[in-house]
Amino acid sequence: MAAIAEALLHDAWAMAGISIAIVCMFAIGELLRRGLGVEAEATRKFAHVGGGAVVFMFPWIVSSSWTVAVLSASFFLILLVGRVTGVLGSVHGVDRRTSGAELYPAAVMGTWWLSGGEPLAFCVPMAVMAAADAGAAFVGKRMGTVRFRVMDGARSLEGSLTFFAIAFAIFLAGLALDGRGGWPGVLLIALIGGVLTTCVEAISVRGIDNVLIPWAGWLVIDRTLRLGLAEMSSWVEGMLVAFIGVLVGWNAARLQPAAAVAAFVFGTVAYALGGLGWFLPIAALGLAIAVFHPRERDVDLEHVAPLALGSVGVLGALQLLGPRDAQAVPYLAALSASGAIALARLRVDSGEPGLRGGLGALPMPLRATIGALLPLLPAMLWPPFTLSPLKAWPLVIGAASVGALSWLPLRHFPRAGRRLVAAMVAGVVAWGAAQARWF
């Protein structure tokens, strides 16, 4: 506690200045909305960009992560109280359902922790989240004509192109100012970062983009700059392979734009972080679900995201925790649990012809077993780890079973994200077994 108090005391002037700046920003937003009648969407984006400008200074004026944690927690409480009391109408007074404001402090704290306060790795992702997101919203709302559905929201092609242009420029400027790497490499990193963050923004709903955009930006910078040219090439290969996979899935099912973008993001990240051995399981599961999905219904984001979000989330969370084998087993366990749940709850008429009818005639436990094995079959041919099968596969299947069974009580809760939680349970169980040296 003494060390924490000393760190906070050392940053006292910085904390005071940041606090005053944020409070003034909120006050100006309330004046614009209440005094001048500016719409809440505009004042919200003003706070969005203004907050980004303030946190942009953190690496140069803040010396301790405890300072960032205290500031983030404090402003989270302010935003939460503002929502409950209705005081901060300039931030919360929008018609759509969103928790983006409350997630903003989490994005700041998480990106600071991931980057270690390093200016490039912290500032570029936060600047993309603040500036590119606001620019995309401005253009999309006023000039967007080519629109696509994202669950209960919508995006526009014009807004996404604007986001990419701003994100690409921010990555390029940040990398050039930092002076790392040669010109072709800098251009390639900016392109990868711009594409990935644009795709993440295009499929994010209810404000979760405030967290996912900076974390995706940090991931690209960290992996490409820290691990070198070979890692950069894996991102390019991953994008190409994922794009081909999306084209195959498009022919196999009626993929909607948001579903296609989500499949591209998940496939790219899986390949970039683990190679072909990590891409094939997620591709096999996605393709199988697309084939079994009812032909008369479109495959949309809510069908694609639950399949892969838990496993890719586990994979991303474990990147800094241990060797690749320790990441591969939880990843496959989470993916296998997602497959079991997806096929168990898939509504298929046993009277339909072909494989779909045969699947519909099977009892739910057997369908769940098939779903659990779908991502594991290609992994057996192209293993993503060097462990012996006798050690790895029982652990993967056991952890996946625990995750799938955890979905049974979760399915009675009327909230989204139940399959995500179940998949994460499978990943955590597998990771815990690794920490206990069960394999």
C-alpha positions, 0 to 999 in steps of 0.5 A: 500500500505504501508503494501505491500511495507513493506512486499516486503522490508522485503523479498528483499534479498529473492526476489533478490536471487530467481530472480538471480536463475531463470535468471541463470536457463534460461541462462543455458537452452539457453546455452544448446540449442543454444550452445550445440544443446540440444533439446528444450524438454530437456531444457524445462524439465530442466527449469521445474525441476529447477523452482520447486527446486527454489520455493521449498524454498519459505516457508523458505525464503519468509514471505509474499504472496505479495512477491510470487505474485510479483515474480509470476507476474514478471516471467509470464511476462518474459515467455510471452515476451520470447514466443512473441520475441522468446528469450526463445527458450529453454522453448518455442521451442517445436513443440506441442501446450502448455501453460504450461510455462505461467501457471507455475507461476499461479500454484505457486501463487495458491498453495501458496495461498491455502496452506497458505505457509505451507511447507508440503501442498505447497512443496509436490504438487509443487515437484510432478508437477516438478519432477513426470511430468518430469520423466513421460515425459522422460520415456514416450518419450523414452520407452513408447510403450502402448500409448493412445490418449488424445485429440490432444496429447498422453500419455503412460502407462509407463510414467503414471506408472513412474509418479505414482511411483515418486508422491507416493514417494514424498507424502510418503517422505514429510508426513514422514518428516513432522511427521504427522499421523501414518504409515498406514495413511501416506501410505494411503494418499500417495497412494491417492495422487499418484493415483489422481495426476497421473490420472490428469496428464494423461488427462491434455492437452496443459500444464494445468497439471502444474496447475491441478497437484499441486492443486490436490495434495494440495486438497488431503493433505488438506482434509485428514490431516485437516479433519482426518481419516473419510475424508480419508475413503471417498477418498478410497470409492470415488475411489472404487465407481468411478471405478465401475461407469467407469466399468458400463459406459465402458459396456454402451459405447465405452469409450476410456482410457482418457475418462475412467480416466476422469470419474474416476477423476471426480467421485472420487472428487465428492464423496470425497468432498460430498459423495454419494449424490454428486456422483449420479447426475454426474454418472447419467448424464454421464451414460445417455450421454454414452447411447445416444452417437452414437454407431459407435463413441468412447466416448473420453475425449472431450465428458466426460470432458465438462460434469463434469469439470464445476461442479467439478470446482465449487465444488472445488472452493467453498470448502473454502467458506461457508457450504456444502449446499451453495456448493451443490446448485451451483454444481447441477446448473452447472451440470444441465446446462452441461446436458442441453447443452450436450443433446441439441447439441447431434446429434441423428437421429430420424430414429434410433430405441429405445430411441435414435430415440425418443430423436432425434425426440424431438425439441432442447428445450425439449432435453435440458430440459431432459438433465437439469433434468437428474442429478437432478432426483437422487439428489431428491432421495438422496438430497446433501443438507438439504434445503427444496425442495421449496427453493433449486430446483427453485434456481438450475433450475433457475441458470442452465437455465441461464448457459445453455442460456449463451451457445447460444452466446458462441457457435459461438466462435471457442474456446474450453471451451465454455461448461465449461464457461456456466457451471461456469456461472450457478454455479456463479449465484447460489452461488451469490444467496446464498450470497444474501440470496435468500434461 
